[in-house]
Amino acid sequence: MTSVRLRLLILALLPLVVLMPLLLLVAINRWSANYDSLLITNVTSDLRIANQYLQRILTTTGTEVTALARSLNFDAVAQGDPADMSAFLDTNRRSLGLDFLYYLPLPEARRRGVDWPVIDTAAKGRPATEIDIFSSRDLENLPETGQSLATRAVVPLVSTRAAVPTNRRVEDRGMVVHTATPVSTRGREGILVGGILLNRNLDFIDTINALVYRDTGRSGDRQGTATLFLEDVRISTNVRLFADERALGTRVSAAVRGTVLDEGQTWLDSAFVVNDWYISAYQPLIDSFGDRVGMLYVGFLQAPFDAAKRNAYLLVLAAFLIVLAVSAPLFLRLARTIFAPLERMTRTMERVEAGHLDARIGPVAARDEIGTVAAHLDSLLDQVQERDRALRAWNDALNARVEARTAELREANAKLEITYQQLVMSEKLASIGEITAGVAHEINNPAAVIQGNLDVIRQTLGAGSLPVITELDLIDRQVGRISAIVGKLLQFARPGEFGTFEEDVEIASVLRDCLVLVDHVVAKAGVTVVIDAQPDTPLVRINPGELQQVIINLVTNAAQAMKTGGRLAVTTHAESREGHAGAALIVADSGPGIPEDKLALVFDPFFTTKQGEGTGLGLSVSQTLIRQAGGLITARNRPEGGAEFTVWLPAQVG
C-alpha cells in the first residue's frame, strides 16, 4: 500500500515540480530560437524586396534609354542640327527622371569603353546597365549637369563608433545607375549614355523604405529603415542621427564591412546602426567591373521584439508559479481518498492485461466518483469480454471487405487522375489556340494593308522609286516574314485546318517552323541557337501540331532558364531503343540546370520553378503528347552544365 501511494505521489508531483520546468525551459529556448529565426526570415524577405526594386530601377533605366535611342524622333534629331540634339536630350533627360543623358559618336565611345565596361558593351552593339562609381572629376566632366551632380555627390564623413579608422573627411565619389545603348542611325552611329546619381537620392531610398515597411498605423508595425552605402559610407538613408537629420556620412561597423565588402557575404543578424540595435540585412553591390563597391541595407528596430520576448518569459514563469502554488497542496489533500480504490483498479487491470478477462474490481466503500468509476469499469470489463468474442469473429470478415474496398478505391483514383490530366491538357490547348488564332488574325489584316500599299507605292513611283528601292525591298521582306509567322501561328492555333492528324513527319522541318514562332523569345534572351539535324534522322509518325507544341515548350523553357544569354543546342539523329528504330530530338541549354531534388518532379502537373510566371503544365502536357505517340521524353543535367531534354519517337513503319 505504501509503495503504491509513494509512486502516485512521485508520478503526480515529478512532472509538476521537476519535469514541467525543464520542459518549459526547453520550449522557451526553442521558441526563442524560432522567434529569432523568424526575425531573420523577415529581414531576408525585406532585403529581397529592396533588391528587386533596385534591379527594377536598373532595368527600367536601361529600357527607357534604349527605347529613346531606337525612336523615330531620335533618328530625326540625330540627322539634323547638333544644337537640336542637345536640347532634345535635355528634354528627355528630365522627362525620364535621369541625372545625365548624352550622345557619344562611335569612335569616342570606343575610346571611353576602355574605362567603362558599360560603354564598351554598348559600343559592341549591346545595351548594358550597371552600377558604377564615378569620381568627382568624372561627374564634373558629364555634359550639361556635371557640375551640379559633383556638388550633390559630396557627403561629409561623420565619426562613427566601431567603424574602420580613416583619415578621409569627405566622400566625393558618386554611385550611379549607369546605362548605355547603341545608336544605329545611319551616319550618326554611336551610343546614348544616361544615368541616375544615387548619392542623396532620398526619393529612391524612401521608396524602398515605404515598399518594405508599410505604415498601416497599427501599433505592432515594424520600425524599419533602408540605406545605400558607397563602400562603408551612408550616401542615401532614412536612418536618423537626430529627429530631423538623416545619418548621411556615417559609416558601417568594421564587422559588417569585413563580412559584406571583404568576404562578399550577405549579413543577416543583429547590428548596431548609428544609435540603436536593428535586425539587419546587408547585401554587397557589384559594379560593372565585378568589384564590390557598396551595400544595400534594410533593417528594423530590435528593441520592441526583445521586450516582447522578455514579457513572454515573465508571463510563462508567473503562470508556472501560480499553477504550482495551487496544484500541489490541492493534489496532496485529495490524493488520500483515491489511493485504495486505485490500487484495487490497478491490480484488476494487471490481471486483465495478463489475459484474465473475467477479473473484476467488485464493490468499493467510496460513494463518490471513484466508486462510480469502479462500478462502470466492472461494467465495461463485462462488455469488453463480450465484445472481444464478437470482434474476433468480425475481424476476418472486416479484413476481407477492407482489402476489396481498397482495391476499388485504387482503381477509381487511377481513373480520376487520368481523366483530370486529360481535362487540364484539353483546357490549356483550347485556350492557347483561341488566343493565338485571334492574335494571328489581328496581325494578318494590317500586314495585308501594308503589302497592298507597298505595291501601290511601287506602281505610282515607277522609276522614281529607285532611290528608296533598298528600303522598299526591306519592307517587302519584313511583311513576308510577318506573313510566315502568322501562318505558323494559325497552324499552331488551328491544327485541324492544316491536316494535323497523325502523319509521317520530318522532325527537322517542324523544328525550323517552331524557331520562327519563338524567335522573339530567343532574341529577347540573347540566346544563340545551334541546330545539328543529321541527314539519317528517320521520319516519325505523330500529329505535327502536337510535336510543334512540345518543341516550343522545350525551346521556350530553355531560353527562359538561360535568362541573359547562352547557347541552345538542338540535335536530331537516328536512335534505336529496345530493338525499335526511332529518332531522337535533343534540346540542351547552357543555363544553371535543374536542382537535383527537383529533377524527378519536372513532368508533374503544376510543378514549376518560375513561381507566379507559369501554370506548370507545359512539360506535363508535352510528356502526355509524346507518350500518346508511342515515344518517351526524359530530362537530365549535363556534366558540363545546363539541362538536357531528349524526345524519342518511333520511326514510321514501312
C-alpha positions in Angstrom: 0.0 0.0 0.0 2.7 2.4 1.0 4.7 1.8 -2.3 1.7 2.5 -4.4 1.0 5.7 -2.7 4.6 6.8 -3.0 4.6 6.0 -6.7 1.4 8.0 -7.2 2.8 11.0 -5.3 6.0 10.8 -7.3 4.2 10.5 -10.6 1.9 13.4 -9.8 4.5 15.8 -8.4 7.5 15.0 -10.5 6.1 16.4 -13.7 4.8 19.4 -11.9 7.9 20.3 -9.8 10.8 18.9 -12.0 9.8 17.9 -15.5 7.5 20.8 -16.2 10.2 23.5 -15.5 12.6 21.5 -17.7 10.1 21.3 -20.5 9.2 24.9 -20.1 12.9 25.8 -20.4 13.4 23.7 -23.5 10.2 25.1 -25.0 11.2 28.7 -24.2 14.6 28.2 -25.7 13.2 26.6 -28.8 10.6 29.3 -29.1 13.3 32.0 -28.7 15.4 30.4 -31.4 12.4 30.1 -33.7 11.4 33.7 -32.9 14.9 34.9 -33.8 14.9 32.8 -36.9 11.5 34.3 -37.9 13.0 37.8 -37.5 15.9 36.9 -39.7 13.5 35.4 -42.3 11.5 38.7 -42.2 14.6 40.8 -42.8 15.7 38.4 -45.5 12.3 39.0 -47.2 12.7 42.7 -46.7 16.1 42.7 -48.4 14.7 40.7 -51.3 12.0 43.3 -51.9 14.6 46.2 -51.7 16.9 44.4 -54.1 14.1 43.7 -56.5 13.3 47.5 -56.5 16.9 48.3 -57.2 17.0 45.8 -60.1 13.8 47.3 -61.4 15.4 50.8 -61.4 18.3 49.3 -63.4 16.1 47.5 -65.9 13.7 50.5 -66.3 16.5 52.9 -66.8 18.2 50.7 -69.5 14.9 50.0 -71.2 13.9 53.7 -71.4 17.2 54.9 -72.8 17.2 52.0 -75.3 13.7 52.9 -76.4 14.7 56.6 -76.8 17.8 55.6 -78.9 15.6 53.5 -81.2 12.7 56.0 -81.6 11.9 57.8 -84.8 12.2 61.2 -83.0 15.8 60.4 -82.1 16.6 59.4 -85.7 15.1 62.7 -87.0 17.0 64.8 -84.5 20.3 62.8 -85.0 20.2 63.6 -88.7 19.6 67.4 -88.1 21.3 70.2 -86.3 23.7 69.2 -83.4 22.2 72.0 -81.3 18.8 70.4 -81.6 20.3 67.2 -80.3 21.4 68.9 -77.1 18.0 70.4 -76.4 16.3 67.1 -77.3 18.4 65.1 -74.9 18.0 67.6 -72.1 14.2 67.5 -72.5 14.1 63.7 -72.5 16.6 63.5 -69.5 14.1 65.5 -67.4 11.1 63.5 -68.6 12.8 60.2 -67.9 14.0 61.3 -64.5 17.7 60.9 -65.4 20.5 63.0 -63.9 22.5 62.9 -67.2 21.9 61.9 -70.8 24.4 62.4 -73.6 25.4 61.0 -77.1 28.8 59.7 -78.0 30.0 59.1 -81.6 31.2 55.6 -82.1 35.0 56.4 -82.3 34.8 58.3 -79.0 32.6 55.6 -77.4 35.3 53.0 -78.2 37.9 55.2 -76.5 35.7 55.7 -73.5 35.0 51.9 -73.4 38.5 51.3 -72.1 37.5 53.0 -68.9 33.8 51.9 -68.7 32.6 48.3 -69.4 29.0 49.6 -69.9 30.1 51.9 -72.7 32.4 49.2 -74.1 29.4 46.8 -74.3 27.2 49.4 -76.0 29.9 50.2 -78.5 29.9 46.5 -79.4 26.2 46.6 -80.2 24.5 45.5 -76.9 22.7 47.7 -74.4 24.1 47.5 -70.8 23.1 48.9 -67.4 25.2 48.5 -64.2 26.0 50.3 -61.0 29.3 52.3 -61.3 31.3 54.6 -59.1 32.2 58.0 -60.6 35.0 60.1 -59.2 34.4 63.8 -58.6 36.1 64.6 -61.9 34.1 62.0 -63.8 30.9 63.7 -62.5 32.2 67.2 -63.4 33.0 66.1 -66.9 29.4 65.0 -67.6 27.7 67.2 -70.2 25.2 69.8 -69.0 24.6 68.6 -65.4 28.1 67.6 -64.4 28.9 70.4 -62.0 25.7 70.2 -60.1 26.0 66.4 -59.8 29.5 66.7 -58.4 28.3 69.1 -55.8 25.3 66.8 -54.9 27.5 63.8 -54.5 29.7 65.3 -51.7 28.9 63.7 -48.3 30.9 64.8 -45.3 32.0 61.9 -43.2 30.8 61.6 -39.6 32.8 59.9 -36.9 31.1 56.6 -36.2 31.7 54.2 -33.4 33.1 50.7 -34.3 33.9 51.8 -37.9 37.2 51.1 -39.6 39.5 54.0 -38.8 40.1 56.5 -41.7 41.8 59.8 -42.4 39.2 60.8 -45.0 37.0 63.8 -44.2 34.6 63.7 -47.1 33.1 61.2 -49.7 33.0 63.0 -53.1 32.6 60.0 -55.3 29.2 59.2 -56.8 27.3 55.9 -57.0 25.5 55.9 -60.4 23.0 53.8 -62.2 25.0 53.7 -65.5 23.3 52.7 -68.8 24.5 52.8 -72.4 22.8 51.7 -75.6 23.9 51.6 -79.2 22.6 54.2 -81.7 22.2 52.8 -85.3 21.1 55.9 -87.1 22.9 55.9 -90.5 25.8 58.4 -90.5 25.4 59.0 -86.7 26.4 55.7 -85.3 27.4 55.9 -81.7 25.9 55.2 -78.3 23.5 57.0 -76.0 24.6 57.2 -72.3 22.4 58.0 -69.3 22.3 57.6 -65.6 20.9 58.4 -62.2 23.1 59.6 -59.2 22.2 57.7 -56.1 24.1 60.0 -53.6 21.5 61.9 -51.6 18.7 60.4 -53.7 16.2 60.4 -50.9 13.2 59.6 -53.1 14.9 56.4 -54.1 15.7 55.3 -50.5 12.3 56.5 -49.1 10.5 54.5 -51.8 12.4 51.3 -50.8 11.5 52.0 -47.1 7.8 52.5 -48.0 7.7 49.3 -50.0 9.4 47.2 -47.3 8.0 48.8 -44.1 4.5 50.0 -44.9 3.0 52.2 -42.3 -0.5 50.9 -41.6 -1.0 53.0 -38.4 -1.1 49.9 -36.2 0.9 49.8 -33.0 2.6 46.5 -34.0 4.1 47.8 -37.2 7.9 47.3 -37.6 10.0 50.4 -37.4 12.3 49.9 -40.3 15.0 51.8 -42.2 16.8 51.4 -45.5 20.3 52.6 -46.6 22.5 52.7 -49.7 26.3 52.6 -48.9 29.2 53.6 -51.1 31.7 51.2 -49.7 31.0 51.7 -45.9 29.6 55.3 -46.1 25.9 56.0 -46.0 25.2 58.1 -49.1 21.4 57.7 -49.1 19.5 56.7 -46.0 16.4 57.3 -43.8 18.3 56.4 -40.6 18.2 59.4 -38.3 21.0 60.9 -36.3 18.5 63.2 -34.7 14.8 63.8 -35.2 15.2 65.9 -38.4 18.7 64.9 -39.5 19.5 61.9 -41.7 22.7 59.9 -40.9 24.4 60.7 -44.2 28.1 60.3 -43.9 28.0 57.8 -41.0 29.8 54.5 -41.6 29.1 50.9 -41.0 30.9 48.8 -38.4 34.1 47.0 -39.1 32.5 43.6 -38.6 29.7 44.2 -41.1 32.3 45.8 -43.6 34.5 42.7 -43.3 31.7 40.2 -43.9 29.9 42.1 -46.8 32.6 44.0 -48.6 35.7 41.9 -47.9 34.2 38.4 -48.0 31.2 39.2 -50.3 28.7 37.6 -48.0 25.2 38.8 -47.1 24.9 39.9 -43.4 21.8 38.6 -41.7 22.0 39.3 -38.0 21.6 42.0 -35.3 23.8 45.1 -35.9 24.3 48.4 -34.2 23.0 51.1 -36.6 24.0 54.7 -35.6 22.0 54.9 -32.3 20.3 51.6 -31.7 20.3 47.8 -32.4 18.5 46.6 -35.5 17.7 43.3 -37.1 19.7 43.9 -40.2 20.4 42.7 -43.7 23.4 44.0 -45.7 23.9 42.8 -49.3 27.0 43.7 -51.4 26.6 45.7 -54.6 28.7 44.9 -57.6 29.8 47.4 -60.3 30.4 46.8 -64.0 34.0 45.7 -63.2 32.8 42.9 -61.0 34.1 44.7 -57.8 32.2 45.1 -54.5 31.7 48.8 -54.3 28.8 49.3 -51.8 26.0 47.7 -49.8 22.2 47.7 -49.8 20.8 47.7 -46.3 17.3 47.2 -44.7 16.5 46.5 -41.1 14.0 47.1 -38.3 14.3 48.2 -34.7 15.2 45.2 -32.4 14.0 46.7 -29.1 10.3 46.0 -29.4 10.9 42.4 -30.2 13.4 42.0 -27.3 10.7 43.5 -25.0 8.1 41.1 -26.3 10.4 38.1 -25.6 11.1 39.3 -22.0 7.4 39.8 -21.4 6.7 36.3 -22.7 9.4 34.8 -20.4 7.9 36.6 -17.4 4.4 35.5 -18.3 5.4 31.9 -18.6 7.3 32.0 -15.3 4.4 33.6 -13.4 1.9 31.2 -14.8 4.1 28.2 -13.7 4.4 29.5 -10.2 0.7 30.1 -9.9 -0.1 26.6 -11.2 2.5 25.1 -8.8 1.2 27.0 -5.8 -2.4 26.0 -6.4 -2.0 22.4 -7.7 0.5 20.8 -5.2 -1.4 21.3 -1.9 -4.7 20.5 -3.5 -3.4 17.3 -5.0 -1.9 16.1 -1.7 -5.2 16.7 0.0 -7.3 14.9 -2.5 -4.9 12.0 -3.1 -5.7 10.4 0.3 -9.2 9.5 -0.9 -8.2 7.8 -4.1 -5.3 5.6 -3.2 -7.1 2.5 -2.0 -9.7 2.3 -4.9 -6.9 3.0 -7.4 -4.8 0.2 -6.0 -7.7 -2.3 -6.5 -8.2 -1.0 -10.0 -4.5 -1.3 -10.8 -4.5 -5.0 -9.6 -7.6 -5.7 -11.7 -6.2 -4.1 -14.8 -3.0 -6.1 -14.4 -5.0 -9.3 -14.4 -7.0 -8.2 -17.4 -3.7 -7.3 -19.2 -2.4 -10.8 -18.3 -5.4 -12.2 -20.2 -7.9 -12.8 -17.4 -10.9 -11.0 -18.9 -13.1 -12.3 -16.1 -11.2 -10.2 -13.4 -13.4 -7.6 -11.6 -12.9 -4.8 -9.1 -16.0 -5.6 -7.0 -17.9 -3.2 -4.7 -15.9 -0.4 -3.1 -16.7 1.6 0.1 -16.4 5.0 -1.6 -19.7 6.5 -2.8 -18.2 9.3 -4.9 -16.9 9.4 -8.4 -14.2 6.8 -7.6 -16.9 4.3 -6.6 -18.9 5.2 -9.7 -15.8 4.7 -11.9 -15.1 1.4 -10.3 -18.7 0.2 -11.0 -18.5 1.5 -14.5 -15.2 -0.2 -15.0 -16.6 -3.6 -14.0 -19.5 -3.0 -16.4 -17.1 -2.1 -19.1 -15.0 -5.2 -18.4 -18.2 -7.2 -18.9 -18.7 -5.5 -22.2 -15.1 -5.9 -23.2 -15.2 -9.6 -22.6 -18.4 -10.0 -24.7 -17.2 -7.7 -27.5 -13.8 -9.4 -27.6 -15.5 -12.6 -28.6 -17.6 -10.7 -31.3 -14.6 -8.7 -32.5 -12.6 -11.9 -33.1 -15.4 -13.1 -35.3 -15.7 -9.9 -37.2 -12.0 -9.4 -37.7 -11.6 -11.9 -40.6 -14.7 -10.6 -42.4 -13.7 -7.0 -42.0 -10.2 -7.6 -43.3 -11.6 -9.1 -46.4 -14.0 -6.2 -47.0 -11.3 -3.6 -46.4 -9.0 -5.3 -48.9 -11.7 -5.4 -51.6 -12.7 -1.7 -51.0 -9.1 -0.6 -51.1 -8.6 -2.2 -54.4 -11.7 -0.5 -55.8 -10.5 2.9 -54.5 -7.1 2.5 -56.1 -8.7 1.7 -59.4 -11.1 4.7 -59.1 -8.3 7.0 -58.1 -6.2 6.0 -61.1 -9.1 6.6 -63.5 -9.8 10.0 -61.9 -6.2 11.1 -62.2 -6.1 10.1 -65.9 -9.3 12.0 -66.6 -8.1 15.1 -64.7 -4.8 15.2 -66.6 -6.7 14.9 -69.9 -9.1 17.7 -68.9 -6.3 20.1 -67.9 -4.4 19.4 -71.1 -7.6 20.0 -73.2 -8.5 23.2 -71.5 -4.9 24.6 -71.8 -4.6 23.7 -75.5 -8.1 25.2 -76.3 -7.3 28.5 -74.5 -3.9 28.8 -76.2 -5.4 28.0 -79.6 -8.2 30.6 -79.3 -5.8 33.4 -78.1 -3.2 32.6 -80.8 -5.7 32.4 -83.6 -7.1 35.8 -82.5 -3.6 37.4 -82.4 -2.7 35.9 -85.8 -5.9 37.3 -87.4 -5.3 40.8 -86.0 -1.7 40.8 -87.3 -2.6 39.4 -90.7 -5.0 42.3 -91.6 -2.6 45.2 -91.1 0.1 43.2 -92.8 -2.1 42.8 -95.9 -2.8 46.5 -95.9 1.0 47.3 -95.7 1.7 44.9 -98.6 -1.0 46.4 -100.7 0.1 50.0 -100.1 3.7 49.0 -100.8 2.7 47.7 -104.2 0.7 50.9 -104.9 3.9 53.0 -104.0 6.0 50.9 -106.4 3.4 51.3 -109.2 3.0 55.0 -108.6 6.6 55.9 -108.3 7.8 53.7 -111.1 11.4 54.6 -111.9 11.2 57.3 -109.2 11.3 54.5 -106.5 15.0 53.7 -107.3 16.4 56.0 -104.5 14.4 54.1 -101.9 14.4 50.7 -103.5 16.5 49.2 -100.7 14.0 50.4 -98.1 11.0 49.2 -100.1 12.7 45.8 -100.5 13.4 45.7 -96.8 9.7 46.4 -96.0 8.6 43.8 -98.5 10.9 41.1 -96.9 9.7 42.0 -93.4 6.0 41.9 -94.5 6.7 38.4 -95.9 8.3 37.4 -92.6 5.2 38.6 -90.8 3.0 36.6 -93.1 5.2 33.5 -92.5 5.0 33.9 -88.7 1.2 34.4 -88.9 0.9 31.3 -91.0 2.8 29.3 -88.4 0.7 30.8 -85.6 -2.5 29.8 -87.4 -1.1 26.3 -88.0 -0.3 26.1 -84.2 -3.7 27.5 -83.2 -5.9 25.5 -85.6 -4.1 22.3 -86.3 -7.3 20.7 -87.7 -7.4 23.1 -90.6 -3.9 22.2 -91.6 -4.4 18.4 -91.6 -2.6 17.8 -88.3 -3.8 14.2 -87.9 -1.0 11.7 -87.3 1.2 11.5 -90.3 4.8 10.8 -91.3 6.8 13.9 -90.0 10.3 15.1 -90.6 11.4 16.4 -87.2 13.9 19.0 -88.6 11.2 20.6 -90.7 8.8 21.0 -87.7 11.8 22.3 -85.7 12.5 25.1 -88.2 8.8 26.1 -88.2 8.9 26.3 -84.4 12.0 28.5 -84.3 10.1 31.1 -86.4 7.4 31.2 -83.7 9.7 31.5 -80.8 12.3 33.8 -82.5 11.2 36.8 -80.3 11.7 34.7 -77.1 15.2 33.6 -78.2 16.2 37.1 -79.4 15.0 38.7 -76.1 17.0 36.3 -74.0 20.1 36.8 -76.2 20.4 33.1 -76.8 22.4 31.6 -79.7 20.7 28.6 -81.3 22.8 25.9 -82.9 20.9 23.2 -85.0 22.5 19.9 -85.9 20.0 17.9 -87.9 21.6 14.6 -89.0 20.5 13.5 -92.5 19.9 9.9 -91.4 17.2 11.0 -89.0 14.1 8.9 -89.9 10.6 10.1 -90.3 8.3 9.6 -87.3 4.5 9.2 -87.1 2.9 11.9 -84.9 0.5 14.8 -85.1 2.7 17.7 -86.4 0.8 20.2 -84.3 1.4 18.2 -81.1 5.1 17.8 -81.9 5.3 21.6 -82.6 3.8 22.3 -79.2 6.4 20.0 -77.5 9.3 21.7 -79.3 8.0 25.2 -78.5 7.7 24.2 -74.8 11.2 22.9 -74.6 12.9 25.8 -76.5 10.9 28.4 -74.5 11.8 26.8 -71.2 15.5 26.6 -72.2 15.6 30.3 -73.2 13.9 31.4 -70.0 16.3 29.3 -67.9 19.4 31.0 -69.5 17.8 34.5 -68.9 20.7 36.7 -70.1 22.3 34.9 -73.0 23.7 31.4 -73.6 23.9 28.6 -76.1 21.0 26.4 -77.1 22.0 23.3 -79.0 19.2 21.3 -80.8 20.2 18.0 -82.3 18.3 15.3 -84.3 19.6 11.9 -85.1 18.6 8.3 -85.6 18.4 6.2 -82.4 17.1 2.7 -81.6 15.7 1.7 -78.2 14.9 -1.8 -77.1 15.2 -3.0 -80.7 12.8 -0.4 -82.1 14.1 2.1 -84.7 13.4 5.7 -84.0 14.5 9.3 -84.0 15.8 11.4 -81.1 15.4 15.2 -80.6 17.8 16.7 -78.0 17.4 20.2 -76.6 20.4 21.2 -74.5 20.9 24.6 -72.9 23.9 26.3 -71.0 21.8 27.5 -68.1 22.0 26.6 -64.4 20.4 23.2 -64.9 17.6 21.7 -62.7 18.1 21.2 -59.0 18.8 17.5 -58.3 16.0 17.3 -55.8 13.5 18.7 -58.4 14.7 16.6 -61.4 12.2 13.8 -60.8 9.3 16.4 -60.5 9.6 18.4 -63.7 7.0 16.4 -65.6 4.4 16.6 -62.7 1.3 18.7 -63.4 1.5 22.2 -61.9 5.2 21.9 -61.0 7.2 25.0 -61.9 10.4 26.7 -60.8 9.1 30.1 -62.0 6.6 31.0 -59.3 4.0 33.4 -60.4 5.1 33.1 -64.1 3.6 29.9 -65.4 1.0 27.2 -64.8 3.5 24.3 -64.5 1.6 22.3 -67.2 4.0 22.7 -70.2 6.2 19.7 -69.6 3.3 17.6 -68.2 1.3 18.2 -71.4 4.4 17.6 -73.5 5.0 14.2 -71.8 1.4 13.2 -72.4 1.6 14.1 -76.2 4.8 12.2 -76.7 3.5 9.1 -74.8 0.4 9.1 -76.9 2.6 8.9 -80.0 4.4 5.9 -78.5 7.5 7.9 -77.6 9.4 8.9 -74.5 10.6 12.3 -73.1 13.4 12.5 -70.4 15.4 15.2 -68.6 18.9 15.3 -67.1 21.6 17.7 -66.1 24.7 17.7 -68.4 28.1 17.2 -66.7 29.4 20.4 -68.4 26.4 22.4 -67.0 22.9 23.1 -68.2 19.7 21.0 -68.7 19.1 18.5 -71.5 15.7 17.2 -72.7 15.6 14.2 -75.0 12.4 13.3 -77.1 12.5 9.9 -78.7 9.8 8.8 -81.2 9.5 5.5 -83.0 10.2 5.6 -86.7 7.5 5.2 -89.3 6.7 1.6 -90.3 7.1 0.5 -93.9 
